[in-house]
Amino acid sequence: VWGSSVHIHDVYVQNADDCICVKGSADGSGLFSENWLVENSTATGEGLSVGTMWSGGFLTRNVTFRNIRMPHTHKGVYVKIDSTDNVATGLAYRNISLEGAALQFPVMVGPIHQFTHNNCPWSWPFFHSGFCAVVSTASVDVAIDGLIIDRRSRANGVPPFHLSDVLVMSSAKSTVHVDLRNVVVLGEAPVACANPPMSLWAICNNSC
């Protein structure tokens, strides 16, 4: 969905793709997404997403997700605008609760983690498959305030692989700013992991 002054509330979404996704177009129409509020909902799938914006040169601003339950989701917070000159500013995630381990990363900011033939294939980092990188000149500013990750039942990831709670990626060409506040992780204490942020025997530390 793209547009201005969008209010999504009191919905239940369960799928295998983006749960609620802020989109856009650089086709010359002048349409972009701003002043969004998504609240008081339940979502399970590929996350509360900003992007993908394949065409580049797209602006997203003032988007808030708040008071969202995410039981047994694939991802939670998901910002993927790794295309040339995309800008996402004023993104806010408030009072987001992941109930049960995430199948992938509870928080992922930066790359487009999907499909098989791009700079971050969906199979990564499982089986040490391929690589994941941010390659564009995108700019991201996101604030996460009030996040609960409850993975006491098991680790994040597809068993037996254990993934980190937070993955933020950038590059020398891009600007990514993430402000984390009031984050609570319930479950086994993490350890330091090599690149990629995955382990077969322990919970990976947060990775940036």
Helices and strands as residue ranges (DSSP letters): E 4-9, E 12-14, E 20-22, E 33-44, E 48-50, E 59-71, E 77-80, E 87-99, E 107-110, G 126-128, E 139-150, E 162-163, E 166-168, E 175-186, E 198-199
